[in-house]
Amino acid sequence: MNSRILPLFALLVAIGIFFIYVNPTWSGSIANTKAAIALDNQALAAANQYASQQNTLASARAAIDPANLSRLNAFLPDSVDNVGLILDLNALAARSGLSLSNVDVVSDNAAAAQNGATAAVPSATAVNPVGSISLSLSAVGTYAALQTFLSGIERSARLLDIQDLVVKGSDTGVYTYQMVLRLYWLR
């Protein structure tokens, strides 16, 4: 009888240990640890994919000619740089024979009201990686000087649009010009 009770008792103790200690530990903290390891492995795979894509893009950027890259940066800079643009426009106006007298930044709401658009229209700033701002300038000079100035803006390395141009006449041949320029930059 002893020979049957001892193995049966050992079997019951083993089953008890399994259900009391092994199974809760295996399905509790070990399962949580395995899930955390799986999430970490996914994050590591995503980080490796990001690093390889970053290396690919860095090598593609290194393959671009630095002169072309600087021209692209001048065409669509990564900041507004109003002061530099105003200095460039003033130098262009001086070379053209125009005299700039007033330069102001026009808010988008004022520009929309000036163009007859409503402010309730949603803007595409969340989607568009290119930002823009309007500058209002006043200039005085001859018509030939204005043509030279506009030609200089057209050939400028910076992306600019002339949105509005108002010419106030004069009998002397020297006119007053009101312009609204739109400049762009990369966000």
C-alpha positions, 0 to 999 in steps of 0.5 A, spaced: 500 500 500 505 504 501 508 503 494 502 506 491 500 512 496 507 515 495 507 515 487 500 518 488 502 523 493 508 525 489 503 526 483 498 530 487 504 534 490 506 535 482 499 537 480 498 542 486 505 545 484 503 546 477 497 549 478 499 553 484 506 556 482 508 554 475 501 556 471 500 563 474 508 564 473 508 562 466 501 565 464 502 572 468 509 575 469 513 571 464 507 572 459 507 579 460 515 579 459 514 575 452 509 581 450 514 586 452 520 583 448 515 582 442 514 590 442 521 591 443 523 587 437 518 591 433 520 597 435 527 595 434 525 593 427 522 599 426 528 603 428 533 599 424 528 600 418 528 608 419 536 608 420 537 604 413 532 609 410 536 615 413 542 612 411 539 611 404 537 619 404 543 621 406 547 618 401 542 621 396 543 628 399 551 627 399 550 625 391 547 632 390 552 637 387 553 642 393 552 648 388 545 645 386 544 644 393 545 651 395 541 654 389 535 650 391 536 653 398 536 660 395 530 658 391 526 655 397 530 657 403 528 653 410 526 660 413 522 666 412 529 671 413 525 677 411 531 682 413 535 678 408 530 679 403 528 686 404 536 688 403 536 684 397 530 687 394 532 694 396 539 693 393 535 690 386 531 697 387 537 701 387 540 698 381 534 698 377 533 706 379 527 705 384 527 708 391 523 703 396 520 707 401 515 702 405 516 695 406 510 691 410 509 684 412 501 683 410 498 678 414 494 672 411 487 675 413 488 682 411 491 679 404 484 674 404 480 680 405 483 684 400 482 679 395 475 678 397 476 671 400 473 669 406 477 668 413 472 661 414 476 657 408 480 652 411 488 653 410 492 647 407 498 649 412 497 642 415 498 639 409 503 643 405 510 643 406 511 650 403 509 656 407 508 663 404 507 670 406 506 677 403 510 683 403 507 690 401 512 695 398 512 702 396 517 705 390 518 711 386 521 711 380 520 711 372 517 706 368 523 703 365 526 703 372 520 698 374 521 694 368 528 693 370 526 691 377 520 686 375 525 683 370 530 682 376 525 679 381 523 675 375 530 672 374 531 672 382 534 666 385 528 666 390 521 664 389 517 670 389 510 672 386 507 679 384 500 679 387 498 686 386 501 692 382 498 699 383 501 705 379 499 712 381 500 717 375 504 723 374 506 728 369 513 728 371 515 721 369 516 719 376 511 714 378 509 711 385 508 704 385 504 699 390 506 692 390 504 686 394 509 680 393 508 673 395 515 669 398 515 662 399 519 658 404 520 650 406 517 649 413 
